[in-house]
Amino acid sequence: MAEAQNIPVGSTTAGSIAVAAESTVATRMSAPPSYDVADFPVPHGREEEWRFTPLERLRGLQDGTAVADGRIRTEVSAPAGVVQETVGRDDPRVGRAGTPVDRVAAQAFTSFEKASVVSVPKEAVLTEPIRITVHGQGGTAFVHQVIELGAFAEAVVVIDHTGDAVVASNVDFLVGDGAKLTVVSVQDWDDEAVHVSQHNALVGRDASFKSIVVTFGGDVVRLHPRVRYAGPGGEAELFGLYFTDKGQHQEHRLLVDHNAPHCKSNAVYKGALQGDDAHAVWIGDVIIRAVAEGTDTYEMNRNLVLTDGARVDSVPNLEIETGEIAGAGHASATGRFDDEQLFYLMSRGIPQVEARRLVIRGFFAELVQQIGLPDVEERLIAKIEAELEASV
């Protein structure tokens, strides 16, 4: 029923499966959420959810000493019919998709001034993507973004993060019944930026949610995508691509909460690392609750270590509370660059630098193709190649 493959190379990798007939208490993978910062103690790095994170590099986001003195410029480009609003914390859509599950997310929720809401009317099928650019202009900022799709609507949203800032944010995705939402979130920050964000998706009955997270820039990036279901028949696909360079810390902590019957989820994250102290963390948690009969879920993480001095921590987990499921499994593997592939290409006259580029392209190809927007795909391929050129 479940698969776990662990090949540690400059990494630590672990996986677990827990099965219970019935559970009425909060699980290890679902800490009690709260909007109140005081409900979360200041982390010290020994906690399970913080043990991989370099707390000293979060610039005060973790202990409340960070002051909102920065500026974030947000621009939205959307097709006709899409509604853009700026609302207060009392708007019923704000926080509906999910409640903060750690201190930084709670701090972000209590500290933002106005939330940005982008709504797609029911049954609207957009032929052009909604593009949201988030550009940091220094200092510390707290942000809240809501993307809402009405019933049977279809849309693609690209959220592009650039510039320099210390940012804590919550992003809510409300996917109506029968709707289809694809989100591409690109982290292309400057070298000194810090970005900590909780992504909350609430997937309606028979709705479809696809998330593609791409992480390149920043000093520390810690993203927490979470999915739960508002009714049966929902589907969620979580894809991720990251390239971790010298000194960078990139952490992706997924949680899919199967809290409704006959829902599906699939998570595939791939990363490449190069340079001293490059550190990538992937945590993949899936909960199948007692009511979630007929669940079909799978999660996979693959990491390619290109140089010595890089480290990966990859931890897939499954927690199952019912035996009536269609399928559940996970896999994780970390390995070095395949010299045999490189030799094969070079033996056919391809120069070493170009052969190396082709191998990396092939590693990431299935995830880049999930984006479906040629301009974004070309930009990401160019970014990957620029990273490789820097290491030659």
C-alpha positions, 0 to 999 in steps of 0.5 A: 500500500505504501512505498518508501525509498531512502537513498541518503547522500549528504542528506537525512531522509526518513518516512513513516506510516501510522494507521489507526482505526479511529482518532478523535484527537489532533494528530502529530501532523495537525497541530491545533491552529489558531489566529492568536500569536499567544497560542504559539510559544516562541520556537527554539529549534527543538520543536518538530516543525522548526528543527530544520529551520535556521531561526536566527536567519528569520530576522525576528519573524519567529519571536515577534521582534520583527517590525512592519517597516517595509514596503511591498508593491503588489500589482494584479493583471487580470482578464475582464470580469475578474474582481479585485478588492482590498478588504479588512480582516473581518471579511468572511473570505479572509482566513476561511481556507485555513487557520495559521498553524505556527507562530509566524503565520499567526503573526502575519495574520494579526499584523497585515493591514489590508488583504488583497482579494481576487475573485473569479465569478462562477462559471467563468472560464478564463482564457488568459492567466491572472498575474500577480507580482509581489515586489519587495522594496526593503524592510519587513512586511506582513501580507494576506492574499485571497484567490477565490473561484466561484462554482465551475469557474476555471482560472490560472494564477501566476504569483511572482515574488521578486525584490528584497524584503522580509515577508511573512504571509498567508495565501488563501485559495477558495476553490468552489464546487466543480471549479478548476484552479491552477496556481504557479507561485515563483520565488525569485527573490534577491539573495538577502530576502526572507520569505515565510508563507502558509498557503491554504487551499479549500477544495470544493466538491468535485473541484480541482486544485493544482499548485506549482511552487518554484523556488530559486531566490532568497536567503531563507524561504519556508513555504507551508502549502496545505490542502483540505476538502469542502466536499467529496470528489475533490482533487489536488495536485501539488508540484514543486521545483527548487534549485538551492544554491550556496548558503541558501535554505529552502524549506517546503512543508506540505500537508494534505488533509483528506477530511472528505470521502472519495478525494484524490491528491498527488504531490511531486517535488524535485530539487537540485542543490549545489554549493557549500551549506546549500540546504533543502528541506521537504516535509510531505504529510498526508492525513487520511481521516476516518471519514475519508473513505475511497481516498487515493493519494501519493507523494514523492520527493526527488533530490539531485546533489550536484556538489559536495557541501550540500544537504537535503532533509526529506521526510514523507509521512502518512497517517491513516485512520481508515482501511477503506481507501483506494491507495496511499503511498510515498517515496523519497530519494536523494542522489548524486549527479549521474556520471553514467548519463553524462558519459553517455552524452559526451561519448556522442560528441556533446560537450560536458557543459551542455551534457550536464545542462541536458541531464538537469533539464531532463530531471526537471522536465515533467514539472516545468511542463505542468505550468502550461505557460510558455513564457513562464516555462522559458524563464524557469529553464533560463534560470536553471541554466544560469544557476548551472553556468554559475557552478562551472 
